Amino acid sequence: MLPRQNPDRNDLGEDVTDRVPAPSAAIGVHELRPLDERIWVLAAPALKVRDNDVHSLYAYGIASALLDVLPDADPDIVLPAVLLHDIGWSTVPLPEIMQALRPGARSSEASLAVVRRHEVEGARLATEILEALDVPATSVATIARMIDGHDTRLEALSLDDAILKDADKVWRVTPAGIEVVMDWFGLTREESHRLNAHRTHDHLFTDAARSMARVLSAVAWVDCSPQRAALG
């Protein structure tokens, strides 16, 4: 569900919009860069399966925040890779995807084969999109290599790859990530939070992502707490 974009009321009763800072003056306010917008247009149709479109946009925002505090990384590599990393799921039937992702399945050979398929196909499709947009060949090769293994490869190839992996996983403990997984497996919000937290915190590479994930998990706990529920 899309978060509210407009207020239900104005308790102050006055217009204060002229006092709202410009986007450039607000930390954490990002937007898709021009090339990334073009990538998104080409990738979005293939990201509709399994809520990958929502996931990829949230991962892009998370990666943008990580890039703010990790200046040695290359946004020209990281951000296109984030938008394209799950495009390969479009080549896998949804029932196979859900069986591969269900709790307890990831260690099986059949599950790993499905996950591996989306990585290989994702690298291929990403290469096609990036080449169509005249992205330099060296960058295309680097991005494709990161996508090919972003789930199954247990180590990070570089700082850029670490940010891709971290953004992919930190999404799981965002409110959006928790709600998506609730509907994947028929879980309550609290159950989804526990499952996603278990799949996140011990699998991150950067200190920045670990701190981010802890904050998001704390917010998720409040959303699930009986005290918050009592407030309506």
N, C-alpha and C positions, 0 to 999 in steps of 0.2 A: 504494500500500500504506500502511495506517495505521501511523505510527511506534509503537514499543513503548510501552505505557502502564504496564506493570508490570515489576519486576526479574526477572532469571533466578536471582539468588542474593543473599545478604547476606554479603559477605566480613568485615565487622566482627563480625557475629554478635549485634548488639544492636539494639534498637528505638530509633531516633533521630527518629521522626516528630514528637515533641513539640517538637523543636528547629527544625523547618521553619517559616520565616516565613509569616505570613498573606499571602494574595494581595495585599492592599492595601499591603503593605510591600515587595513585589518589583517592581522596574522591569520593564516589558515584559509583565506579566501582565494581559491584557485579557479582556473578555467582551462578548457582544452586549448592547447596551442594550435595555430593554423594547420600544421601538418597532421597533428593528432585528430583534429576535426575531420580531415579528409580520410584518415585511416578509419575513424569511427563510422563514417558513412558507408564505407565498403565492408566493414567487419560486422556491423550491427545485425544484418539479416541472418548471419550464421551464428550469432550469439543468443538468439531467442530461446534455444533449448536449455532447459535446466536452470533458468534464471541467470544465465551467464552474462546477459546484457547488464542487469543490475549489479551483479558481482564485479564485472570489469570496471564499471564506472566508480564504484566504491573503492576498488583496489587502486584505481588511478588517483583518487583523492588521497588515499593513504600513502602511496608512493610519492606523490607531490610533497606531502608533509615530511616524509623521510628525507627526500632530496634537500629540503630546506635546512636540515641539520647535518647532512652528510655531503658537504660540498665537493668532495673528491669524486663523487659518482657523476655519471654522464646522463643528463636527462634525455638526450637525443637517442640513447639506447634504451634506458629504463622505461620511459613512458610509452613509446610504441610497443615495446615488449609486453607491458602490462595490458594494454588494450587488446592485444592479439593472443595472449598466452593460452586462452581456453577455446579458441575458435575451432580447434579440432574436434570438440565434442559434437559438432554439427554432423560429423560423419558416423556417429555411433547411435544406434537405436536407443530411445529413452529407457525401455525396460532393462537393457544391458547396462546402461549408465547407473540406474538406481540399484541394481544388484551389486555392481562393483563398488558403490559408495556406501552401501548399508553398513551399519555398525558391525564390526567384527570381520568384515570381508576383505579388507585391504591387504591382508597378508597371504591370501590365497593366490595360486598361480593364475587362475581364471580372471580374478579381479585385476591383478597386476598387468595382465595382457591387455585388458580393456583400457586401463589408465595409460599404458604405454602407447596404445593405438592413438589416443587423442593427442599425445605429445608429438608423435611422428607426423600425423596428419596436420596438426596445428603448425608445425614448422614449415610444412609444404605450403599450406594455404597462406601463412604469413609472408612467406617469400614471394608468392604471387602478388599479393597486395602491395608489398613494399616496392617490388620491382615496377609495378604499374605506376607507382607514384614517384619513380625516379630517385628513390633513396640510394645513397652510395652503396656499392656492392659490399664493401667491407662491413658497413653497418648492418646490411641485410644478413650477412653470414653470422655476425655476432648475435643478433637478435634471434635468428633461427636456432642457433646452437643453444641459447638460453631456454627457449621454448621447448626444445627437444630434450626433455629431462627435468622440467621444472617441478614435477611431482615426484618422480621415481628416483632422481639423483639426490643422494643424501648430503652431498657437500655442495658448497657454492663455488662457482667457477671464478667469481670476481665480486667486487663490491656491488657492481650493477646487478649481477645475478642474485646476490643476497637480498637486495632491495626488492627485486621481483618476487622472490620466494616469500619474503616477509609480508609484502603487501597482499599477496595471494592468501596467506594464512590469517593475518590480523583481521581481515574482513569477517572471519567466522564469528568473532565476538562483538561485532557491531550489532546494533538493534536490527538492521536489515538482514544481516547474515543469520542471526538467531531466528528471525521470523521465516526466512526461506527454509531453513532446516526443520522447523516445526512442521511445515506442510510436506516436506519430503517424506518424513517418517511418522507423521501423526503424533508428535510429541508436544507436551506442554512447553511453555516458554522456559520454565525452570529446567526441565529435562534437556531441552535443546541447548540451553546455556552450558550445562554440565558437559554434554557431549562435545560441543564446539570448543569449550575451554580445554578439554582433554586433548583435542586435536590441534591445539594452537601453541600453548605456552612453552612446551619443551621442544619445539621445532623451529624456533626463530634464531636468526643469525646475528642481528645487530642489537646493541643495547637500546637504541632508540625504539625499535619495534617492540622489544620486551617491555619497556616502560609504557608504550602506547597500549599494548594489549592488556596490561594490568589495570590501567585506568578504564578502558572499555569494559573489562570484566566486572569492575566495581560498579559501573553504571548499570550493567546488565543485572547484577545482583539486586540493586535497588528496584529495578523494574519488576523483578520476580518476588520481592519481599511482601509478606503479609501486611506490613505497615503501609507500603505504597498502595497495595490493593484496597486497603480500608479507606484511602483518600478518594477513591473513585477515579 
